[in-house]
Amino acid sequence: MRIKPFVILALCCFAGSAYATPRIQHWQAPSGAQVYFVEDHGLPMLDVAVDFAAGGAFDDAATPGVAGLANSLLNLGAEGLSEDDIARKLADIGAQMGGHFDADRSGLSLRTLSGAAERDVALEILARVLQHPLFPEAVLAREKARLIAMLKEAETKPESIAAKAFGKAVFGMHPYGRSTEVADVEKIQRADVDGFYRAHYGAKAAVVALMGDITRAQADAIAQQLTASLPAGGASTRIAPVTVQIQAGEQRIAHPASQSHILIGTPGIARNDPDYFPLYVGNYILGGGGFVSRLMHEIRERRGMAYSVYSYFMPMQQPGAFQIGLQTKKEQADAALKLARATLRDFVDKGVTAQELQAAKDNIVGGFPLRIDSNRKILDYLSVIGFYDLPLTYLDDFTAKVDQVTAMQIRAAFQRRIHPEAMATVVVGAPEKMESKK
């Protein structure tokens, strides 16, 4: 009897109008929360997400790891509901709840059938979880133990070691470069988690995104239901500025892995940066376009030095990382690193060709419908648009802005933002003859 909702939900993964740009409605709820809504009655489902400026960068320097634990504990016990109660009640109606967390944002999402019986139960659970979490001591102890085990395991993995060292090399003491250690987690108390929640999960800092089979009036009522009883909040929603120009540095870390893990990068751009689209299109050509990218062509196709090589910008509230990454055999790590640097330098100095630019535009624009072909993808865009205060026409304008990018704009933007002579480099599993751990 309980299988049917799951079956229906599984069949409802894709929005009916896959190629239509959704019409986004926006308003402020009486609670102070910002609401972003797309009405679509093509499928009997509703997707909801609620985000807060409560990501890892908002951790107090004295208690790293609290933000992540607060997020993971939200749906593990609420007023009148145990962890098992929440899981059972959601399963009974075929609903799914999940968390999302990064350096900037923390929040919960819900997917449910839109019929009143299922929807009302699911929303009541989400409302309680968001507004009346319990953070039970026993669950906190379990989650701390789980996190400590994960951190200890990560300390042995070359990719985790590289990511941690890279963050510190690029961002220094800035919160974006902060990492959580085992000792940090061990000292976290319930009062720390509850205090973080009360400071950072206020209604006025909330962004509510709704997508699916409800009306505007219903969406308004739901947003208020989910946020009216949130704590007062009041903590700053702004992250300290990032130092965007860093000194060149190279760190080589010994590791028994058979391959070297190489990361090269620097602070890049913020989410609302005016250079966003030239850098986005340019990076597609440099290393974001898979097999058609320059880095892939030079390092894999021509010389066979790596199975995969990539580059990307991670736009955040403050400038996130620009990163080039690859794995290669230890004995050719230095040659691959030299080639990656040379490819980047040539790209910044000379820019892109007309043929590369047109091919990139065709691929990006041609693939755009796949970015909005499901309710969940649209919901993710609503959350990003709301959290970073992007224009409501962002999705409408996306392909036009891509098409307007010129080769001159790409070259100028990369020369403003990316300085190949001032990059942080991390090599984990460096060639033995040159290994030194710093």
C-alpha positions in Angstrom: 0.0 0.0 0.0 2.9 2.3 0.6 4.6 1.7 -2.7 2.3 3.6 -4.9 3.4 7.2 -3.8 7.0 6.3 -4.5 6.2 5.0 -7.9 4.3 8.2 -8.8 7.1 10.3 -7.4 9.7 8.5 -9.4 7.7 9.0 -12.6 7.4 12.7 -11.8 11.0 13.7 -12.0 10.8 15.8 -15.1 8.8 19.0 -15.6 6.2 18.9 -18.4 7.5 22.0 -20.2 11.2 21.1 -20.5 12.1 23.8 -23.0 10.0 26.7 -21.6 11.8 29.2 -19.4 9.8 29.3 -16.1 8.1 32.4 -15.0 9.5 33.3 -11.6 7.3 35.1 -9.0 8.9 36.8 -6.1 7.7 38.5 -2.9 8.5 38.9 0.8 6.5 36.8 3.2 5.0 38.5 6.4 7.7 36.7 8.3 10.4 38.6 6.4 11.5 35.6 4.3 12.1 36.1 0.6 10.0 33.8 -1.6 10.6 32.6 -5.1 7.9 30.6 -6.8 7.3 28.9 -10.2 3.7 27.6 -10.7 3.5 24.5 -12.8 0.5 22.2 -12.8 1.9 19.7 -15.3 2.8 17.2 -12.7 1.2 16.4 -9.3 4.2 17.3 -7.3 5.7 20.1 -5.2 9.4 20.9 -4.5 10.4 23.2 -1.7 13.8 24.5 -0.5 14.6 26.9 2.4 18.1 28.4 2.5 19.9 30.4 5.1 23.2 32.3 5.1 24.6 29.6 7.5 27.2 27.7 5.5 30.7 26.7 6.6 32.1 30.2 6.2 29.8 31.4 9.0 31.4 29.1 11.6 32.9 31.0 14.5 36.7 30.6 14.3 36.7 29.1 17.8 34.2 26.4 16.9 34.7 25.1 13.3 32.3 22.5 12.2 29.2 23.8 14.1 27.5 25.0 10.9 27.8 21.6 9.3 26.5 19.8 12.3 23.6 22.2 12.7 22.6 21.4 9.1 22.9 17.6 9.5 20.9 17.6 12.8 18.0 19.7 11.6 15.9 16.8 10.4 17.0 14.3 13.0 14.5 15.3 15.7 12.0 18.1 16.1 9.3 19.1 18.6 7.0 16.1 18.9 8.9 14.1 16.3 11.8 11.7 16.8 14.2 10.9 14.0 12.3 7.7 13.3 9.0 9.5 13.3 10.2 11.9 10.7 11.5 9.1 8.5 8.4 6.9 8.8 5.9 9.7 8.2 7.7 10.8 5.1 8.0 7.3 3.8 4.2 6.7 4.4 3.4 9.6 1.9 6.3 9.0 -0.5 7.9 12.3 0.3 11.7 13.0 0.4 13.6 15.4 2.6 17.2 16.3 2.2 19.8 18.9 3.3 22.2 21.0 1.3 25.3 22.7 2.6 28.3 24.6 1.3 30.5 27.5 2.4 27.7 30.1 1.8 24.4 28.3 2.3 22.7 25.8 4.5 19.2 24.5 4.1 16.6 21.8 3.6 14.6 20.6 0.6 11.4 18.7 0.3 9.8 16.8 -2.5 6.2 15.6 -2.1 3.1 14.8 -4.1 0.9 17.9 -4.3 -2.4 16.3 -3.2 -3.6 17.9 0.0 -3.3 14.7 2.0 0.4 14.1 1.2 1.4 17.8 0.9 0.0 18.9 4.2 1.7 16.1 6.2 5.0 16.7 4.4 4.9 20.5 5.0 4.0 20.1 8.6 7.1 17.9 9.1 9.3 20.4 7.3 7.8 23.3 9.3 8.6 21.6 12.6 12.0 20.5 11.5 13.0 24.0 10.5 11.4 25.9 13.3 11.6 23.6 16.3 14.6 21.3 16.0 15.7 19.5 19.1 19.3 18.6 18.5 19.1 15.6 20.8 22.3 14.9 22.8 22.4 11.2 21.7 22.0 12.1 18.0 24.6 14.8 18.3 27.1 12.3 19.8 26.4 9.9 17.0 26.8 12.5 14.3 30.0 13.8 15.9 31.4 10.2 15.8 30.3 9.8 12.2 31.9 13.1 11.2 35.1 12.3 13.1 35.4 9.0 11.3 34.9 10.7 8.0 37.6 13.3 8.8 40.1 10.6 9.8 39.4 8.7 6.6 39.8 11.9 4.6 43.2 12.4 6.1 44.4 9.3 4.2 43.0 10.2 0.8 45.1 12.2 -1.6 42.2 14.1 -3.1 41.0 15.2 0.3 44.5 16.2 1.4 44.9 18.2 -1.8 41.6 20.0 -1.4 42.3 20.9 2.2 45.8 22.2 1.4 44.5 24.0 -1.7 41.9 25.9 0.3 44.4 27.1 2.7 46.9 28.1 0.0 44.3 30.1 -2.0 42.3 31.7 0.9 44.8 31.7 3.8 42.9 32.6 7.0 39.7 33.6 5.2 36.7 31.4 6.2 36.6 30.0 2.6 40.0 28.4 3.4 39.0 27.1 6.8 38.8 23.3 7.4 37.3 21.3 10.3 39.7 19.1 12.3 38.9 16.1 14.5 39.8 18.1 17.6 37.3 20.8 16.6 34.4 18.4 16.3 35.3 16.7 19.6 34.7 19.9 21.6 31.4 20.9 20.0 28.5 20.9 22.5 24.8 21.0 22.0 24.7 24.6 23.2 27.1 25.5 20.3 24.8 23.9 17.7 21.6 25.5 19.2 23.3 28.9 19.5 24.4 28.8 15.9 20.9 27.8 14.8 19.3 30.6 16.7 21.7 33.2 15.4 21.7 32.2 11.7 18.3 30.6 10.9 16.2 33.7 11.2 13.2 34.4 9.0 14.6 37.6 7.6 17.6 35.7 6.3 15.5 32.9 4.8 15.1 32.2 1.1 12.1 30.0 0.3 11.9 28.4 -3.2 8.8 26.6 -4.3 8.3 24.8 -7.6 5.2 22.9 -8.8 1.5 22.1 -8.5 0.2 24.9 -6.2 -1.2 28.3 -6.6 0.3 31.6 -5.7 -2.0 31.9 -2.7 -1.0 28.4 -1.5 2.7 29.3 -2.0 2.3 32.4 0.1 0.7 30.4 2.9 3.3 27.7 2.7 6.2 30.2 2.9 4.7 31.7 6.0 4.0 28.3 7.5 7.6 27.4 7.1 9.2 30.6 8.5 6.8 32.4 10.9 8.2 30.7 14.0 11.9 30.7 13.1 14.2 32.2 15.7 15.0 35.9 15.8 18.3 35.4 14.0 20.3 38.6 13.6 23.7 37.3 12.7 25.4 38.9 9.8 24.6 37.4 6.4 27.8 38.8 4.9 31.2 37.1 4.6 34.4 38.9 4.9 36.0 40.1 1.7 38.5 37.8 -0.1 42.0 38.9 -1.0 41.8 38.3 -4.7 45.5 38.6 -5.6 47.7 36.1 -3.9 51.4 35.3 -3.9 52.7 32.4 -6.0 53.3 29.3 -4.0 53.9 25.6 -4.4 53.3 22.9 -1.8 54.4 19.3 -2.4 53.0 16.7 0.0 54.3 13.1 0.1 51.7 10.3 -0.4 52.0 6.6 -1.3 49.4 6.9 -4.1 50.5 5.8 -7.5 49.4 9.1 -9.1 50.1 12.7 -8.3 47.1 14.9 -7.6 47.7 18.4 -8.9 45.6 21.5 -8.1 46.4 25.0 -9.4 44.4 28.1 -8.6 43.6 31.5 -7.1 40.5 33.4 -5.9 38.2 33.9 -8.9 34.9 35.7 -8.9 31.8 36.3 -6.8 28.4 35.1 -8.0 27.2 38.5 -9.2 30.4 39.6 -10.8 30.1 41.6 -14.1 32.7 39.4 -15.7 30.7 36.2 -14.9 29.6 35.4 -18.5 32.9 36.2 -20.3 34.7 34.0 -17.7 32.0 31.3 -17.9 32.3 31.0 -21.7 36.1 31.4 -21.6 36.5 28.7 -19.0 34.4 26.3 -21.1 37.1 26.7 -23.8 40.0 26.5 -21.3 38.9 23.5 -19.3 35.2 23.3 -18.6 34.1 21.8 -21.9 35.4 18.3 -21.4 37.0 16.8 -24.5 36.7 20.0 -26.5 38.7 22.1 -24.0 42.2 23.3 -24.4 43.6 21.6 -21.3 42.1 18.3 -22.3 43.5 18.6 -25.8 47.0 19.5 -24.7 47.4 17.3 -21.7 45.4 14.2 -22.6 44.8 14.1 -26.3 48.2 15.2 -27.5 50.4 13.8 -24.8 48.4 11.2 -22.8 49.5 12.6 -19.5 46.2 12.4 -17.7 42.8 10.7 -18.1 41.0 13.9 -17.1 42.0 17.5 -16.6 39.6 20.3 -15.9 39.2 24.0 -14.8 36.3 25.8 -13.2 35.2 28.9 -11.4 33.3 28.5 -8.1 31.4 31.8 -7.8 30.3 32.4 -4.2 29.1 35.4 -2.2 32.8 36.5 -2.1 35.2 35.4 -4.9 35.4 31.6 -4.8 38.2 29.5 -6.2 39.4 29.3 -9.8 40.9 25.8 -10.0 42.7 23.6 -12.5 43.0 20.0 -11.5 44.4 16.8 -12.9 45.9 13.4 -11.8 48.9 11.9 -13.5 51.6 9.3 -13.0 54.2 10.5 -10.5 57.1 10.3 -13.0 55.4 12.7 -15.3 53.9 15.0 -12.7 56.4 17.8 -13.2 56.0 17.7 -17.0 52.2 17.8 -16.7 52.3 20.6 -14.2 54.5 22.6 -16.5 52.2 22.0 -19.4 49.1 23.0 -17.5 50.8 26.2 -16.5 51.9 26.9 -20.0 48.5 26.2 -21.4 46.9 28.6 -18.9 49.5 31.3 -19.6 49.0 31.1 -23.4 45.2 31.2 -22.9 45.4 34.4 -20.8 47.9 36.0 -23.0 46.3 35.3 -26.4 42.7 34.6 -25.7 40.4 32.4 -27.8 39.9 31.9 -31.5 36.7 32.8 -33.3 36.1 29.1 -34.0 36.6 28.1 -30.3 34.2 30.8 -29.2 31.4 29.9 -31.7 31.7 26.2 -30.8 31.5 27.0 -27.1 28.5 29.2 -27.5 26.7 26.5 -29.6 27.4 23.9 -27.0 26.3 26.0 -24.0 23.2 27.4 -25.7 22.3 24.1 -27.2 22.6 22.4 -23.8 20.7 25.0 -21.9 17.3 23.3 -22.0 18.8 20.4 -20.1 19.5 22.8 -17.3 15.8 23.4 -16.6 14.3 20.1 -17.7 13.2 19.0 -14.2 11.4 20.5 -11.3 14.4 19.9 -9.1 16.8 21.7 -11.4 14.4 24.7 -11.6 14.2 24.7 -7.8 17.9 24.8 -7.5 18.0 27.8 -9.8 15.3 29.5 -7.7 17.4 29.0 -4.6 20.5 30.4 -6.2 18.7 33.4 -7.7 17.1 34.2 -4.4 20.2 33.7 -2.2 22.5 35.7 -4.4 19.9 38.3 -5.3 20.2 37.7 -9.1 17.7 39.2 -11.5 14.4 37.4 -11.9 15.1 37.3 -15.6 18.4 35.3 -15.0 17.1 32.2 -16.8 15.5 34.3 -19.6 18.7 36.2 -20.2 21.2 33.3 -19.9 21.5 32.2 -23.5 21.4 35.8 -24.8 24.2 36.8 -22.4 26.3 33.8 -23.5 25.7 34.7 -27.2 26.8 38.3 -26.6 30.2 37.3 -25.2 33.1 38.4 -27.5 36.7 37.1 -27.7 37.9 40.5 -26.6 35.8 40.3 -23.5 37.1 36.9 -22.6 40.7 37.9 -23.0 40.2 41.1 -21.0 38.3 39.3 -18.2 40.9 36.6 -17.8 43.7 39.1 -17.8 41.9 41.1 -15.1 41.1 38.1 -12.9 43.7 35.3 -13.5 47.4 35.9 -13.1 49.3 32.8 -14.1 52.5 34.0 -12.3 50.6 34.3 -9.0 48.9 31.0 -8.5 48.8 28.5 -5.6 49.9 25.0 -6.5 49.4 21.8 -4.5 50.9 18.4 -5.5 49.9 15.5 -3.4 51.9 12.4 -4.2 54.7 14.4 -5.7 57.6 12.8 -7.6 59.7 11.0 -4.9 62.9 12.7 -5.8 61.4 16.2 -5.1 59.0 15.4 -2.3 58.9 17.7 0.8 56.0 18.2 3.1 55.4 21.7 4.3 
